[in-house]
Each structure stands twice: as C-alpha cells, then as structure tokens.
Amino acid sequence: MSGRRTVLVGGLLFVGLMMTVCADSARAEPKRWQQAKRVMPWDLRALAKTPPIHETTERPANGMRSFFYEGADYKGKPTWVFAYYAAPGGKAPAGGWPAVVCAHGGGGSAFPAWVRSWNKKGYAAISMDLEGHLPGGNHFGVQGNHPLNQGHKNAGPKRISWFGDIALPDAEQWFYHAVADVIRANSLLRSFPEINKNKIGLTGISWGGTTVSTVAGIDSRFIFVIPVYGGGYIHKHDMTPDQYREYLRKWDPSAHLPYAKMPILWVSGFNEPVFPLNLFSKSAETAGSTSFLCIRPFLPHGHGFGWEEVWEIGGFANGIVIGKAPMPRVGRPQVDRRDGLVHAKFTGELKSAVVGFTTAGKWQNKTLNSIPCRIVKSELIANKPLPKGTTAYMINARAAGVWNDGCIDSLLVELQP
C-alpha cells in the first residue's frame, strides 16, 4: 500500500427514499444483517430551502468567509451553524466550481485547513461546526487560540457520548441536528452563483463519517460521499431495548444507506480503533449505490489525517466530478467451488494484490495475514486456499497507471463456524 500521504419529496431532488462454504475450512458466512424499516424524522422540505446567512466577525481566518447559517429549529427557534467557506482563486470553470461539504468528528469544529485542502484541488468547500460551538484552539488553521468548545446563544445541542441523548425528543437530539446541518450546507452551496450545484460532494471524518453515511441515503443531491473512519452499525450504546429499536430505525446509517444513489468511497485503516473494520465494511455493503474501499495499512484516527494523508480521496472526487480516471474497484471476493481459491473481479488497473485473512475470533484490531494473488485479465485469484480456521478475509490491492500505488480494497467477508 502507498505511504502517501448520499426521498423524493414533492418537486425536490431528494430520493425517499461468498460463497457460502469455504472450501477447506467448512465455515459459512453469517446471515446478512436484517435492515430495520427506517423512520424519517427530518422535515426535508424545510432542509431543501436556502438557509438564511448571518455574517459575523467571530473567529476570522485568512482567506476565508466566516458566517452563521440557519439549521433546524431547536426548542422553538432556528439554530445558527458557524461555518468557514472559500472557493479557489481565479476564474471559475464553465458551470461553476465543484464543491465539497466537510463534516467534522468528535472534538472537532469548523476547520479552515480542510477548506483550503479542497481549494487546492480545485473545489470550493464549506466546513461547519456541528455541535453548536465556535472554533477554538490553534489547530487546522483556526486562528487566535480562542477557548475550545465555546458555545454561542443560538447553538443547537452538542453530542453526548454514543447517542447519550436518545431519551430526548427527536428534534432535541444531536444527531438530528448534525444530519440537518449537513443537508442545509448543501442547500446553501447550491444557492451560491459561483458553485456548480450538480457537482457538490460530501465527506466526513469519524462521527462526521457516521453522519454523512446517514445523509447519503437521504440527500441524493450529493454527487459523491466519502466517509472516513465512521460508518453504521454502531455497536456501543447505553439504551433500553425500545430505545435501541428506535435508534436503528431513525439514526443508524444502516437504515438509510440502502437508499443511497451516489458512489461512496469508504476510507479507513486496518486497525481502526473506534469504528471496527468489519462493521465499516458492512456499512459499505449495505449502501444501495456503488461502494469503493480504501483501507490503509496504518491510518491514525484523527482530524487532519482524513484530508492530508489519503490522496485517493481527491482522485476519487476528480474521477466523478471532473471526469478523470475513475478509481479502480475490487468486487466482493468469494471462494470458488471449483478450485477452492479466493476469486474477485476488478475494474481499472491493478499491479498487485493479496488476500488478507485472519483466524482470530472476536473482531478487535485483528492482524491480517496474506496470500499473494495473480492477476488474470479482470480477475484476482489467490495462489493457494485459505487456511483452516479462517474467520474473515478481503482483497488488498495496489493500483497501477494514473492510480499508481493507490490502496484499493474489497469488502471484508466474515465467516462463521
């Protein structure tokens, strides 16, 4: 691997919307996760409207426009969402700049450096605070070393651990507002004359990755979505059984991803400590659209790494928005009955691949061993069978051509006794 570093409502554009036996180990894949019938608590008609902007001198950043835009109502009045926005310098291309909405993770805020990183790629971008705070500290382009986690008078709710506010009314829960704020950011960008409203993408890091995974199945106006680290099937919670059932229907991305229409790039690391790879891969498999995976051998969990270290993110966006070479993709691997070997179809150019596998039990930062693959036309074939006792496997490949050394990965296939 290289060390380089998305419900049709009225006239809106929303859309409402292994092989079973491992040859020598006699282990079968578990039954697929049963999807909960989703509940839609958001007022999508309201979120599709251009939100009012309130200019501010709070927390200026060089070369950035900073302002509040109105989010969903909270306790009877609109929330104000702080945001940084900038477009690249120079003349906009025909039709306007492509753009990206950037959703931070836990402990994060609006980050000027994230906006600048997309500006350098030729995209306008908006980075907003999703927890009712003003930017603080001095990281990622935030200036002035202001206090961290400082609220403001028109703030919405902040996140409380792993859905710790589940007992509150829907419109008072953090995740309700995080999703709404992301959708309103899209509606805002679409109103800017310099933006190509048909070329707006979305990315999120950690909790932002979970947020955008839900948004992917709600707001089909996004042309691509890139969750980094965070996804669905949240397994950590402190809820009653009834609360958990409601959570699965309303908030967890697994209820919304089947309705996604845009291509999605899932980015993480093999030993991701917060959102385990097996659940991350299950999220990618649940999406109703085409999923691509880029799983780095080592990607630290934190802001900055999700836009500085993973060059494949920009390449994926360019392949969709600008029409450059599309990212290669490896299909779901399976063991072929005829030869007992792992096979996987792929598109694009690859120069090498291995089957990464583990014989460990409970999934927790598993180490993957590997079996080299040979490339036969558009198919990858393992050089030897999986060993007895294999519990999970996937394809880890390196791209060729203009995608040289890009990390290209398949879904993770888990096996059961």
C-alpha positions in Angstrom: 0.0 0.0 0.0 1.2 3.5 -0.7 2.5 5.6 2.2 1.2 8.8 0.6 0.2 10.6 2.1 -25.7 10.4 -0.1 -36.6 10.7 -0.6 -38.3 12.3 -3.3 -40.4 15.0 -1.7 -42.8 16.9 -3.9 -40.7 18.5 -6.6 -37.4 18.2 -4.6 -34.4 16.2 -5.7 -34.5 14.0 -2.6 -34.9 10.3 -3.1 -37.2 8.9 -0.3 -36.1 7.2 -0.3 -19.2 -16.0 -0.6 -19.6 -18.2 -1.5 -21.5 -19.9 1.4 -18.9 -22.6 2.1 -15.2 -22.0 2.5 -13.7 -25.0 0.7 -11.3 -26.4 3.2 -12.4 -24.8 6.5 -16.2 -25.6 6.2 -17.0 -22.1 7.5 -20.1 -20.3 6.1 -20.9 -16.6 6.0 -23.3 -15.4 8.7 -26.8 -14.4 7.6 -26.9 -10.8 6.4 -27.9 -8.1 8.9 -31.6 -7.5 8.9 -32.3 -3.9 8.0 -34.7 -2.0 10.2 -37.5 -0.2 8.3 -36.5 3.4 8.5 -38.3 6.3 10.1 -37.7 9.8 8.6 -37.8 12.4 11.4 -36.5 15.3 9.4 -38.6 18.0 7.6 -36.9 17.5 4.2 -38.9 20.3 2.5 -37.5 22.8 5.0 -34.0 21.5 4.8 -34.0 21.8 1.0 -34.6 25.6 1.2 -31.7 28.0 1.1 -30.9 28.8 4.7 -30.5 32.5 5.8 -27.0 33.6 6.5 -25.8 35.8 9.4 -22.5 37.4 8.8 -20.1 37.5 11.7 -16.7 38.8 12.8 -16.3 35.9 15.1 -13.3 33.6 14.6 -11.9 35.1 11.3 -9.5 33.0 9.2 -7.2 34.3 6.4 -8.8 33.9 3.0 -12.0 32.5 4.4 -15.5 33.8 4.6 -17.0 33.1 8.1 -20.7 33.2 8.9 -23.6 31.5 10.6 -26.3 29.8 8.5 -29.6 28.6 10.0 -30.1 25.0 10.8 -33.1 23.1 12.0 -35.2 24.5 14.8 -34.3 23.7 18.4 -36.7 24.4 21.2 -38.8 26.7 19.1 -36.2 28.7 17.2 -33.7 28.2 14.4 -30.2 27.1 15.3 -27.2 29.1 13.9 -24.3 27.0 12.5 -20.9 28.5 12.3 -19.0 27.9 9.1 -15.9 28.7 7.0 -16.3 28.9 3.3 -13.9 29.6 0.4 -13.6 28.9 -3.4 -10.4 28.5 -5.3 -8.7 31.6 -6.6 -9.0 32.6 -10.3 -11.8 32.2 -12.8 -14.4 29.5 -12.1 -14.8 26.8 -14.7 -17.8 26.7 -17.0 -20.8 25.9 -15.0 -19.1 26.9 -11.7 -16.8 25.4 -9.1 -17.4 21.9 -7.9 -17.8 21.9 -4.1 -17.5 19.8 -1.0 -19.3 19.8 2.4 -16.9 18.8 5.2 -18.4 17.3 8.4 -16.0 17.1 11.4 -15.9 14.3 14.0 -16.0 14.3 17.8 -14.0 17.1 19.4 -13.8 18.8 16.0 -15.2 22.1 14.7 -15.1 24.2 11.5 -11.6 23.9 10.1 -10.1 26.4 7.7 -7.3 23.9 6.7 -9.9 21.4 5.5 -11.4 24.1 3.3 -8.0 25.1 1.9 -7.1 21.5 1.2 -10.1 21.2 -1.2 -9.5 24.6 -2.6 -6.0 23.4 -3.7 -7.7 20.5 -5.5 -9.9 22.9 -7.4 -13.0 22.7 -5.2 -15.0 25.3 -3.2 -15.7 23.9 0.3 -17.6 24.6 3.5 -16.6 23.3 6.9 -19.1 23.9 9.7 -19.3 23.2 13.4 -21.9 20.5 14.1 -22.0 20.8 17.9 -23.1 24.4 18.5 -19.5 25.7 19.1 -17.3 28.4 17.8 -13.9 27.2 16.6 -11.2 27.3 19.2 -7.6 26.4 19.8 -4.9 26.8 17.1 -5.2 23.6 15.1 -6.0 23.2 11.4 -6.0 26.9 10.5 -8.1 28.1 13.4 -6.6 31.5 14.5 -6.4 33.4 17.8 -6.1 30.5 20.2 -9.7 31.0 21.5 -11.2 28.7 24.1 -12.2 25.2 22.9 -15.8 24.1 22.9 -17.2 27.6 23.4 -20.9 27.8 22.7 -23.0 30.7 21.4 -26.5 31.9 22.1 -28.2 30.4 19.0 -26.5 27.0 19.3 -28.1 23.6 18.8 -27.3 20.6 21.0 -23.9 19.0 21.4 -23.1 15.3 21.1 -23.3 13.3 24.3 -21.1 10.2 24.0 -22.7 7.3 21.9 -26.2 8.7 21.4 -26.5 9.5 25.1 -29.4 11.9 24.4 -31.6 9.1 22.9 -34.3 9.7 25.6 -34.9 13.3 24.4 -37.4 14.3 21.7 -36.1 13.7 18.2 -35.6 17.4 17.4 -33.6 17.9 20.6 -31.1 15.1 19.8 -27.6 15.9 18.5 -27.7 13.5 15.5 -31.0 15.0 14.3 -29.2 18.4 14.1 -25.9 17.1 12.7 -27.7 15.5 9.7 -29.9 18.6 9.2 -26.9 20.9 9.3 -25.1 18.9 6.6 -28.2 18.9 4.3 -28.6 22.7 4.9 -25.0 23.2 4.0 -25.7 21.5 0.6 -28.8 23.7 0.1 -26.7 26.8 0.9 -23.9 25.9 -1.5 -26.4 25.3 -4.3 -27.5 28.9 -3.9 -24.1 30.4 -4.5 -23.7 31.7 -8.1 -20.0 30.5 -8.4 -20.9 26.9 -7.5 -22.0 24.1 -9.9 -25.0 22.8 -7.9 -24.8 19.5 -9.8 -21.2 18.8 -8.6 -21.4 19.0 -4.8 -19.8 16.2 -2.8 -19.7 15.3 0.9 -17.1 14.0 3.2 -17.0 13.4 7.0 -14.4 12.2 9.5 -15.1 9.9 12.4 -18.5 10.9 13.8 -18.7 13.0 10.7 -18.3 9.8 8.7 -21.3 8.3 10.5 -23.3 11.5 9.9 -22.6 11.6 6.2 -23.3 7.8 5.9 -26.8 8.6 7.0 -27.1 11.7 4.8 -26.0 9.5 1.8 -29.4 7.8 2.0 -31.4 11.0 2.5 -30.0 13.7 0.3 -29.5 12.4 -3.3 -28.3 15.8 -4.5 -24.8 15.0 -3.4 -22.7 13.6 -6.3 -20.4 11.6 -4.1 -20.0 10.8 -0.4 -16.7 10.0 1.4 -17.0 8.7 5.0 -13.6 8.4 6.8 -13.4 6.0 9.7 -17.1 6.4 10.8 -20.0 4.4 9.4 -23.0 2.5 10.5 -23.9 -0.5 12.8 -22.9 1.4 15.9 -22.3 -1.2 18.5 -21.6 1.0 21.5 -24.6 2.4 23.3 -26.4 2.7 26.6 -30.1 2.3 25.6 -33.1 0.4 26.6 -34.3 -2.2 24.1 -37.1 0.1 22.9 -34.6 3.0 22.5 -32.2 0.8 20.6 -35.0 -0.3 18.2 -35.9 3.4 17.6 -32.3 4.3 17.1 -31.9 1.6 14.5 -34.9 2.9 12.6 -34.1 6.6 12.8 -30.4 7.4 13.2 -28.1 4.5 12.4 -26.8 4.7 8.8 -27.7 1.1 8.2 -31.4 2.2 8.0 -30.6 4.9 5.4 -27.7 3.5 3.3 -29.9 1.2 1.2 -31.4 4.3 -0.3 -28.1 5.9 -1.3 -27.8 6.7 -5.0 -24.3 8.2 -5.4 -20.9 6.5 -5.4 -19.3 6.2 -2.0 -15.7 5.9 -1.1 -15.1 4.3 2.3 -11.7 5.3 3.9 -10.2 3.8 7.0 -7.3 1.9 8.4 -6.9 -1.9 9.1 -6.6 -1.4 12.8 -9.1 1.4 13.2 -9.8 1.5 17.0 -13.2 3.3 17.1 -15.2 2.0 14.2 -14.0 -1.6 13.6 -13.3 -2.6 10.0 -15.9 -5.5 10.0 -18.7 -3.0 10.7 -17.2 -0.4 8.4 -17.2 -2.9 5.6 -20.8 -4.0 6.5 -21.8 -0.3 6.0 -20.2 -0.3 2.6 -22.0 -3.5 1.6 -25.4 -2.0 2.8 -25.2 1.0 0.6 -27.7 0.9 -2.3 -25.1 2.6 -4.6 -21.6 1.5 -5.6 -19.1 1.4 -2.8 -15.3 1.8 -3.2 -13.0 1.0 -0.3 -9.6 2.4 0.5 -8.2 0.8 3.7 -4.8 2.0 4.6 -2.4 -0.4 6.4 -2.0 2.3 9.0 -4.1 5.4 9.3 -4.1 7.2 12.6 -7.6 8.2 13.8 -7.9 11.9 14.0 -8.7 15.2 12.1 -6.1 16.1 9.5 -5.3 12.5 8.5 -8.6 12.3 6.7 -7.7 15.0 4.3 -3.9 15.2 4.4 -2.8 11.6 4.3 -5.2 9.9 1.9 -4.5 11.2 -1.6 -7.1 8.7 -3.0 -9.9 11.0 -1.7 -9.1 13.7 -4.2 -8.6 11.2 -7.0 -11.9 9.6 -6.3 -13.7 13.0 -6.4 -11.9 14.0 -9.6 -12.9 10.8 -11.3 -16.6 11.6 -10.6 -16.7 15.3 -10.8 -14.1 16.2 -13.4 -14.1 13.0 -15.5 -10.6 12.0 -14.8 -9.6 8.3 -14.5 -12.1 6.5 -12.2 -10.8 4.8 -9.1 -10.2 1.1 -9.6 -12.6 -1.2 -7.7 -12.4 -4.8 -6.4 -15.7 -6.7 -6.2 -16.8 -8.9 -3.3 -14.4 -11.8 -3.1 -15.6 -15.4 -2.8 -14.1 -18.9 -2.7 -14.6 -20.7 -6.0 -16.1 -24.2 -5.6 -14.0 -25.5 -8.5 -10.6 -24.7 -7.2 -11.1 -23.8 -3.5 -9.3 -20.4 -4.1 -10.5 -16.9 -3.4 -11.5 -15.0 -6.6 -12.5 -11.4 -7.1 -13.4 -9.4 -10.2 -12.0 -5.9 -10.5 -12.2 -2.8 -12.8 -9.4 -0.4 -13.6 -5.6 -1.1 -13.5 -4.0 -3.1 -10.7 -0.4 -4.1 -10.3 -0.5 -6.4 -7.3 -3.0 -7.9 -4.8 -3.1 -10.2 -1.8 -5.9 -11.9 0.1 -5.7 -10.5 3.7 -7.1 -13.1 6.2 -7.3 -13.8 9.9 -8.0 -16.8 12.0 -8.7 -14.7 15.1 -12.0 -14.9 16.9 -13.8 -11.8 18.1 -13.0 -8.8 15.9 -10.8 -6.3 17.7 -7.9 -4.8 15.8 -7.2 -8.1 14.0 -3.9 -8.6 12.2 -4.4 -9.8 8.7 -2.0 -12.4 7.2 -1.8 -12.6 3.4 -1.8 -14.8 0.4 -0.5 -13.4 -2.9 -2.9 -13.2 -5.8 -2.2 -13.5 -9.6 -4.0 -11.1 -12.0 -5.8 -12.9 -14.8 -7.4 -10.4 -17.1 -10.1 -8.7 -14.9 -9.9 -11.2 -12.1 -7.8 -11.7 -9.0 -7.1 -15.3 -8.0 -5.3 -16.4 -4.8 -2.2 -18.5 -5.2 -3.4 -21.0 -2.5 -6.5 -21.8 -0.4 -7.4 -20.0 2.8 -6.1 -22.0 5.8 -8.5 -24.0 8.1 -10.0 -21.8 10.8 -10.1 -18.6 8.7 -12.7 -16.2 10.2 -12.5 -13.3 7.8 -10.8 -12.3 4.5 -10.6 -9.5 2.0 -8.6 -8.4 -1.0 -6.0 -5.7 -0.5 -4.6 -4.4 -3.9 -2.3 -1.7 -5.2 -3.4 0.2 -8.3 -1.4 0.9 -11.5 -1.5 3.5 -14.2 -2.5 7.0 -13.0 -3.7 5.4 -9.8 -0.2 4.1 -9.1 0.1 2.7 -5.6 -3.4 3.7 -4.6 -4.9 1.5 -1.9 -7.8 -0.5 -3.4 -9.7 -2.9 -1.2 -12.7 -5.3 -1.3 -15.4 -5.8 1.2 -14.4 -7.9 4.2 -16.0 -11.3 4.2 -16.7 -12.8 7.6 -17.2 -16.5 8.2 -19.0 -18.4 10.9 -18.4 -22.0 12.3 
